[in-house]
């Protein structure tokens, strides 16, 4: 490492060199208390002025699921699933988890410009904090989701253990996607106006409200659904919980893992490539 | 690149041992950045101009500055507006990329200027916690130091008000208290002392001398010649992005005053 220390005094280190991947990651790990502080601030801050506060993190997707149940299950009566309430709740909650995380992550750089301009720290801490905060906010929702499943007739079984790895794979996907949108939003602020429509489209394309197998005929169109990561994670989570489905679809599981790993690596590299430019407008 | 004049690098600087060990070496340091003539174009403007790239001027804010800072020194940085003082400090603190030359330091210098607000919507207290953690302190360390930092700020109940309600003097107190609490090898203070009141200046001078005794180096950017002579042992005089003079504080401040700037 002689190239990065001064020839006359080895205690002097060259500044401004991009740290190696390992050093960058250890630097991120060293700021974990910082990440926790930002994450808790973000999660708390979202509902700070409301009477119910953090309860909204659960109430919000719950009410949304209620609206869909009323419209599609009661009014339109196209509920072609054995346990429609559980079907909707799992779908809405799982989709909501990724959507919330990624959409908040889009602002993780732009919302912390003051910090970025005053203090040098590995910028990856910021999108990671957003993911961390929303992940912890999601855990109580999972409990509510499972309570609803059981109270509508599903039985607790050993396959529920699969929910943990599925959840972790979706989490890795969220991290990768958040890295990508965080940098893109820093480059083009317009993205915050586009993202809601992207997610709205994805929502309808991911079989959150309807069973894809009952509405889409087998063929190329049906096959295309299997490569939509949101459809994949929603379906994988439904597997163990709803008796109607196979506990685990191996094809979807592989696609889900590949999506997560590819996005995690590509997202991190893409985000890091902009490290020196963040906060400089 | 736009403007590009050949300028000889100032050789006034260089080593000037004062007994201590070097804590920071700047070698032919250059910072050039682009200033665009207009804002980022909208899509319509891009269409109208047929995607021609935006026009910009390359500003050579710092053009080849070399110096060595030693442990125990307090170095004042003076010069007219736009002479590159803040840019140079940003560069040696690692907040701005150095486009030429190199900077070596014992450890990463700590810089907190008065310009940037950390998190305007959060209280002063939360900003200290967040800033301390961003600087690399652990939760335990910042919790231990928090009472002392708050006491040093001496902001009274305002410490629990949002940062956006602070005056520049109050913000300067908070930034100085925070940056000096981590005892860095190199501390850079940009204009912070000039906006503080008399009492705060006194206390911060005490803290600066304490830091110097612990073998640290302090850089102080200021337009207040009194603050410079009260605090500093050595002065760098910048002019037009170059080092015009480097020497004992009194001599340089006097020469600066005589030059009528």
Interface residues (C-beta under 8 A of the other chain):
Chain A: X5 X6 X8 X9 X11 X12 X13 X14 X15 X16 X30 X31 X33 X34 X36 X37 X38 X41 X112 X114 X115 X117 X118 X119 X120 X121 X276
Chain B: X21 X22 X23 X24 X25 X92 X93 X94 X95 X97 X98 X102 X103 X104 X105 X106 X107 X108 X111 X112 X113 X115 X116 X117 X118 X119 X120 X122 X126 X129 X130 X131 X133 X134 X135 X136 X137 X138 X139 X142 X175
